[in-house]
Amino acid sequence: MILKGVVVRICVLGMLICSACASDAQDGPKDLNQQIDDFVQQEMERGHIPGLALAVVQQGNVVKLSSYGTANLELGVPVTEHSVFELASLTKQFTGAVIAMLAEEGEITLDDSLHQYIDDIPEDWRAITIRQLLSHSAGMVHRFEKTYDGVFLMDYSTESMLDAAKKTPLNSTPGTDWKYSDKGYFLLGIVIEHVTGQSFEAVLKERFFDPLDMTETYLLNQAQIIPNRVAGYTIEDSTLQNIRRDWQFGLTPHFGVMSSVFDMVKWEQSLVNGSILSEKMLAAFWSPLYVFREDAATESVLGYGYGWWVNQKNGRRFVEHSGFTGTSYFRDLKTGLAVIVLTNRDQASGPGTIGIAHGIAHIIDPTINTDVQE
């Protein structure tokens, strides 16, 4: 049902865009579709991005669903709207959504202490709360997994990861500072499994993926045959190379969801129509739990919440996040414009996909101020 709805909306809104821009196009200016295509191709060339899939959604209606370039350079396979990418840290919003639901259901509170859900924790963890884990203010370091001579292992069980997490010292006293932390979101996954009595994967499937018919969405599984899985790339010594993210983790609430833009449109539509998260949960979902700066005169706020950066300025609130593998998700909460960009080139250096998402949003709505958190 959702599949058909996506197709219909693409066709209808595509005609509307072309019709609205037709008179301008005859006189010189390009229609929005062409402007976006030109901008994306320019940024792909500049960033050495092999392949990219894009969704632009306005109030749940698909304005543009497009793909560019190559999914696998060795095989010469093109990217399509159904290509499956590693979302990396876009996963954090799904983890945050589960926490929001559990809080709404009265199963947890954000001020619960971590020791209520994890046994035998270090003494300096006892002051850590779920709120602090969500907002990266628990004093946790970013990476914590065991390595051998600085190289990741091939397989990590949940038990070995938790053991390594417990043995990794805090970066600061909980609640006193901010540091982006995969470790914090890994621990939120432990909390979720403890409260629900289910695996993290089962929770996501039951609450999100199955109800939304997200059949092209998976949890990281290096052994599984995943149709249309793209290959990932990085830049080493100015040369494009395979990224070699071959490790397998038992629990990945910090980076493990894989999906297509086609499926991510379904997720975006659920955020608009409230089919999964209630209006009350959505209000929390897009509110900052940690504030970096705030100006009452301009009603400006920059903060971090449930797996989203939150930037409010002049009466408009933007939320967004990016992923290391070359992914980005941008939303304007006032107009309902969302831009989802999935690529197969990591963004450890260069402008990254946040810049691409901002640029596309600005093409569609020039009033959007794109100096949002990167």
C-alpha positions as CSV (number, residue, x, y, z in Angstrom):
1,M,0.0,0.0,0.0
2,I,2.7,2.5,1.0
3,L,4.7,1.4,-2.1
4,K,1.9,2.5,-4.4
5,G,1.4,5.7,-2.5
6,V,5.1,6.7,-3.0
7,V,4.9,6.1,-6.7
8,V,1.7,8.1,-7.1
9,R,3.0,11.0,-5.2
10,I,6.2,11.1,-7.2
11,C,4.3,11.2,-10.5
12,V,1.8,13.8,-9.3
13,L,4.3,16.2,-7.7
14,G,6.8,15.7,-10.5
15,M,4.2,17.0,-12.9
16,L,3.4,19.9,-10.6
17,I,7.1,21.0,-10.3
18,C,7.6,20.8,-14.0
19,S,4.4,22.7,-14.7
20,A,5.2,25.4,-12.2
21,C,8.6,25.9,-13.6
22,A,7.8,25.5,-17.3
23,S,7.4,29.2,-18.2
24,D,10.6,30.1,-16.4
25,A,12.5,27.2,-18.1
26,Q,11.5,28.6,-21.5
27,D,13.1,32.0,-20.7
28,G,16.4,30.6,-19.3
29,P,16.2,29.5,-15.6
30,K,16.2,25.8,-15.1
31,D,13.4,23.9,-13.5
32,L,13.9,22.7,-10.0
33,N,14.5,19.1,-11.1
34,Q,17.3,20.2,-13.4
35,Q,18.8,22.5,-10.8
36,I,19.0,19.7,-8.3
37,D,20.4,17.2,-10.8
38,D,23.1,19.7,-11.8
39,F,24.0,20.5,-8.2
40,V,24.1,16.9,-7.2
41,Q,26.3,15.9,-10.1
42,Q,28.6,18.8,-9.4
43,E,29.0,17.8,-5.8
44,M,29.5,14.2,-6.7
45,E,32.4,15.2,-9.0
46,R,33.9,17.6,-6.4
47,G,33.6,15.0,-3.6
48,H,34.6,12.0,-5.7
49,I,31.3,10.3,-4.8
50,P,30.7,7.1,-6.9
51,G,27.0,6.8,-6.2
52,L,24.1,8.7,-4.6
53,A,20.4,8.2,-4.0
54,L,18.2,11.1,-3.1
55,A,14.7,11.7,-1.7
56,V,13.1,15.1,-1.4
57,V,9.8,15.0,0.6
58,Q,7.4,17.9,1.3
59,Q,4.8,17.2,4.1
60,G,5.0,13.5,3.3
61,N,4.6,14.0,-0.5
62,V,7.6,12.9,-2.6
63,V,8.9,15.8,-4.7
64,K,11.9,14.0,-6.1
65,L,13.3,10.4,-5.8
66,S,16.4,10.0,-7.9
67,S,19.6,8.1,-8.2
68,Y,23.0,8.9,-9.7
69,G,26.3,7.1,-10.4
70,T,27.6,3.7,-9.5
71,A,26.7,1.4,-6.6
72,N,29.7,-0.9,-7.2
73,L,32.7,0.3,-9.2
74,E,34.1,-3.2,-9.7
75,L,30.9,-4.5,-11.2
76,G,29.7,-1.3,-12.8
77,V,26.3,-1.6,-11.2
78,P,24.3,1.7,-11.1
79,V,22.6,3.1,-8.0
80,T,18.8,3.0,-8.0
81,E,16.2,4.1,-5.5
82,H,16.3,0.6,-4.1
83,S,20.0,0.4,-3.5
84,V,20.7,-0.4,0.1
85,F,23.3,1.8,1.9
86,E,24.8,1.7,5.4
87,L,23.1,4.6,7.2
88,A,25.8,4.7,9.9
89,S,24.8,7.3,12.5
90,L,21.4,8.0,10.9
91,T,20.7,4.8,13.0
92,K,20.7,6.9,16.1
93,Q,17.3,8.5,15.3
94,F,15.8,5.0,15.3
95,T,17.3,4.3,18.7
96,G,16.1,7.6,20.0
97,A,12.6,6.9,18.7
98,V,12.5,3.6,20.6
99,I,13.6,5.4,23.8
100,A,10.8,8.1,23.2
101,M,8.2,5.3,22.8
102,L,9.4,3.5,25.9
103,A,9.2,6.7,27.9
104,E,5.7,7.4,26.6
105,E,4.7,3.9,27.6
106,G,6.0,4.5,31.1
107,E,8.6,1.7,30.8
108,I,11.5,4.2,31.5
109,T,12.1,7.8,32.3
110,L,14.9,9.9,30.9
111,D,16.2,10.5,34.3
112,D,16.6,6.8,35.1
113,S,20.1,5.9,36.1
114,L,22.0,3.5,33.9
115,H,22.7,1.1,36.8
116,Q,19.0,0.3,36.8
117,Y,19.4,-1.6,33.5
118,I,23.0,-2.8,33.4
119,D,24.6,-4.9,36.2
120,D,28.1,-4.5,37.6
121,I,28.7,-1.1,36.1
122,P,31.8,1.0,37.0
123,E,31.3,3.2,40.0
124,D,31.6,6.4,38.0
125,W,28.8,5.3,35.7
126,R,26.2,5.3,38.5
127,A,25.4,8.9,38.0
128,I,24.8,8.5,34.2
129,T,21.2,8.9,33.0
130,I,19.4,7.9,29.9
131,R,19.0,11.6,29.0
132,Q,22.7,12.0,29.1
133,L,23.3,9.0,26.9
134,L,20.8,10.3,24.3
135,S,22.4,13.8,24.3
136,H,26.1,12.7,24.4
137,S,26.6,14.3,27.7
138,A,27.4,11.2,29.8
139,G,31.1,11.7,29.6
140,M,31.6,8.7,27.3
141,V,34.3,8.5,24.7
142,H,33.3,7.9,21.1
143,R,34.9,4.6,20.2
144,F,35.5,1.8,22.7
145,E,35.8,-1.5,20.9
146,K,38.9,-3.7,21.3
147,T,41.4,-3.4,18.6
148,Y,44.6,-5.2,17.7
149,D,47.4,-2.7,16.9
150,G,44.7,-0.1,16.3
151,V,42.9,-2.4,13.8
152,F,39.3,-3.5,14.4
153,L,38.5,-7.2,14.9
154,M,36.3,-9.1,12.5
155,D,33.6,-10.0,15.0
156,Y,32.4,-8.4,18.2
157,S,29.8,-10.1,20.5
158,T,27.5,-7.9,22.5
159,E,29.1,-9.3,25.7
160,S,32.6,-8.4,24.5
161,M,31.5,-4.9,23.5
162,L,29.9,-4.3,26.9
163,D,33.0,-5.6,28.6
164,A,35.2,-3.2,26.6
165,A,32.8,-0.3,27.3
166,K,33.0,-0.9,31.1
167,K,36.8,-1.0,30.9
168,T,37.1,2.3,28.9
169,P,37.5,5.3,31.2
170,L,35.1,8.2,31.1
171,N,36.1,11.3,29.2
172,S,34.5,13.6,31.7
173,T,32.2,13.7,34.7
174,P,28.7,12.8,33.6
175,G,26.5,15.8,32.9
176,T,29.4,18.3,32.8
177,D,30.5,18.3,29.1
178,W,29.5,17.1,25.6
179,K,31.3,14.6,23.5
180,Y,29.8,12.7,20.5
181,S,29.7,9.1,21.5
182,D,28.9,5.9,19.8
183,K,29.5,4.2,23.1
184,G,26.6,6.0,24.7
185,Y,24.1,4.9,22.0
186,F,25.5,1.3,22.2
187,L,24.5,1.4,25.9
188,L,21.1,2.7,25.0
189,G,20.7,-0.5,22.9
190,I,21.5,-2.5,26.0
191,V,18.8,-0.6,27.9
192,I,16.3,-1.2,25.1
193,E,17.0,-5.0,25.1
194,H,16.7,-5.1,28.9
195,V,13.4,-3.3,29.0
196,T,11.7,-5.0,26.1
197,G,13.2,-8.5,26.5
198,Q,13.8,-8.5,22.8
199,S,16.8,-8.1,20.6
200,F,17.4,-4.6,19.3
201,E,16.8,-5.8,15.7
202,A,13.5,-7.4,16.7
203,V,12.4,-4.2,18.4
204,L,13.1,-2.1,15.2
205,K,11.3,-4.6,13.0
206,E,8.2,-4.9,15.2
207,R,7.8,-1.2,15.9
208,F,9.0,0.4,12.7
209,F,10.1,-1.7,9.7
210,D,7.3,-4.2,9.5
211,P,4.4,-1.7,10.1
212,L,5.9,0.6,7.5
213,D,6.6,-2.2,5.0
214,M,10.3,-1.2,5.0
215,T,11.3,-4.4,3.2
216,E,14.6,-2.9,2.0
217,T,15.8,-2.1,5.5
218,Y,18.1,-4.3,7.6
219,L,20.4,-4.4,10.6
220,L,24.1,-4.8,9.7
221,N,24.8,-8.4,8.8
222,Q,28.0,-9.1,6.9
223,A,27.1,-12.7,6.2
224,Q,23.5,-12.1,4.9
225,I,22.8,-11.8,1.2
226,I,21.2,-8.4,1.0
227,P,19.8,-7.5,-2.5
228,N,21.1,-4.3,-4.0
229,R,23.7,-3.7,-1.2
230,V,26.1,-1.0,-2.4
231,A,29.9,-1.1,-1.9
232,G,31.4,1.6,0.3
233,Y,34.4,3.7,-0.7
234,T,36.9,6.1,0.9
235,I,39.8,8.3,-0.2
236,E,43.3,7.2,0.6
237,D,46.3,9.1,-0.8
238,S,44.0,11.0,-3.2
239,T,42.8,7.7,-4.6
240,L,39.3,6.1,-4.3
241,Q,39.5,2.8,-2.5
242,N,37.2,0.2,-0.9
243,I,36.4,1.3,2.6
244,R,36.8,-2.2,4.1
245,R,34.1,-1.8,6.8
246,D,33.9,-5.6,7.1
247,W,33.5,-6.1,10.9
248,Q,30.4,-7.6,12.4
249,F,28.9,-6.4,15.7
250,G,26.4,-8.2,17.8
251,L,24.6,-5.0,18.7
252,T,24.5,-1.8,16.6
253,P,22.1,0.8,17.9
254,H,24.8,3.4,17.2
255,F,25.3,2.8,13.5
256,G,23.9,-0.5,12.2
257,V,20.7,0.2,10.1
258,M,21.0,-0.3,6.3
259,S,18.3,1.0,4.0
260,S,17.3,2.5,0.7
261,V,15.9,6.0,0.0
262,F,12.7,4.3,-1.1
263,D,12.3,2.9,2.4
264,M,13.5,6.0,4.1
265,V,10.7,7.9,2.4
266,K,8.3,5.6,4.3
267,W,10.0,6.5,7.6
268,E,9.8,10.2,6.7
269,Q,6.1,9.9,5.9
270,S,5.4,8.2,9.2
271,L,7.0,11.2,10.9
272,V,4.6,13.5,9.1
273,N,1.4,11.5,9.5
274,G,2.1,10.3,13.1
275,S,1.4,6.7,12.3
276,I,4.3,5.5,14.5
277,L,5.2,8.3,16.9
278,S,2.4,10.3,18.6
279,E,2.3,14.1,18.4
280,K,3.6,14.2,22.0
281,M,6.5,11.8,21.2
282,L,7.4,13.8,18.1
283,A,7.5,17.0,20.1
284,A,10.1,15.4,22.3
285,F,11.9,13.7,19.4
286,W,12.8,17.1,17.9
287,S,13.6,18.9,21.1
288,P,17.2,19.4,22.3
289,L,18.2,17.6,25.4
290,Y,21.6,19.3,25.5
291,V,21.9,23.0,24.5
292,F,25.1,24.4,23.2
293,R,24.0,28.0,22.7
294,E,20.7,29.9,23.1
295,D,19.7,33.4,22.4
296,A,16.3,34.5,23.8
297,A,16.3,37.7,21.7
298,T,16.3,35.8,18.4
299,E,14.8,32.6,19.8
300,S,17.9,30.8,18.5
301,V,18.9,27.4,19.9
302,L,21.5,24.9,18.9
303,G,21.3,21.5,20.6
304,Y,21.2,17.8,20.4
305,G,18.3,15.4,21.2
306,Y,17.1,12.0,20.3
307,G,19.6,11.2,17.6
308,W,19.1,14.6,15.9
309,W,20.9,17.9,15.8
310,V,18.4,20.7,16.6
311,N,18.9,24.2,15.2
312,Q,16.3,26.9,15.8
313,K,16.6,30.3,14.3
314,N,14.1,33.1,13.7
315,G,11.1,31.0,14.3
316,R,12.2,28.0,12.2
317,R,13.5,24.7,13.5
318,F,15.7,22.4,11.5
319,V,16.7,18.9,12.6
320,E,19.3,16.8,10.9
321,H,22.0,14.2,11.2
322,S,24.7,12.7,9.1
323,G,26.5,9.3,8.9
324,F,30.1,8.5,8.5
325,T,29.4,6.4,5.4
326,G,28.2,9.4,3.5
327,T,24.6,9.8,4.5
328,S,22.5,12.8,5.6
329,Y,18.9,13.5,6.7
330,F,17.6,17.2,6.9
331,R,14.2,18.3,8.0
332,D,12.6,21.8,8.2
333,L,9.9,21.4,10.8
334,K,8.1,24.5,9.8
335,T,7.5,23.7,6.1
336,G,7.8,19.9,6.3
337,L,10.6,19.8,3.8
338,A,12.9,16.8,4.2
339,V,16.0,15.9,2.2
340,I,17.6,12.5,2.5
341,V,20.9,11.8,0.8
342,L,22.6,8.4,0.8
343,T,26.0,7.9,-0.8
344,N,28.7,5.3,-0.8
345,R,31.7,7.6,-0.2
346,D,32.6,8.2,3.5
347,Q,32.7,11.8,4.7
348,A,35.8,11.7,6.9
349,S,37.1,14.7,4.9
350,G,35.6,17.2,2.5
351,P,32.2,18.9,2.7
352,G,30.2,15.8,3.3
353,T,26.6,15.1,2.5
354,I,25.2,17.6,5.0
355,G,26.4,20.3,2.5
356,I,24.6,18.5,-0.3
357,A,21.4,18.2,1.7
358,H,21.6,21.9,2.6
359,G,22.2,22.9,-1.0
360,I,19.2,20.9,-2.2
361,A,17.0,22.3,0.5
362,H,18.0,25.9,-0.5
363,I,17.3,25.2,-4.2
364,I,13.7,24.2,-3.3
365,D,13.3,26.9,-0.6
366,P,15.7,29.8,-0.8
367,T,14.5,31.1,2.6
368,I,16.2,28.2,4.3
369,N,19.3,29.4,6.1
370,T,21.8,26.6,5.6
371,D,24.3,27.4,8.3
372,V,22.9,24.5,10.3
373,Q,25.2,22.3,12.4
374,E,27.6,20.2,10.4
